[in-house]
Amino acid sequence: MDPGAGPSQRFAFELRQEADRITYRAMARDTGYSLTTLSRGGRQ
């Protein structure tokens, strides 16, 4: 994805960058889903 290709691409690129820093443990805490559920979902 090329962040220089336009505002939508830049936004998507930035979201992906941010998502790479979020751990399953933090997502579980914030969403109410278990760590196991999130981990299994991430592998599908």
Steps between C-alpha positions, in 0.01 A plus 500: 500500500643833396421777754596759239225386261229710665319572824315167517817300445685710758221447754499123441879489526494687832231268639708197410808655662305562820347153499846343488572648844185371673537173687235232533509557875417869457224421251353243740498754781338767282241282323394248762599206278741245637864493397446150360202608287689791350808290435299230326317760291828655393622171356202445271 
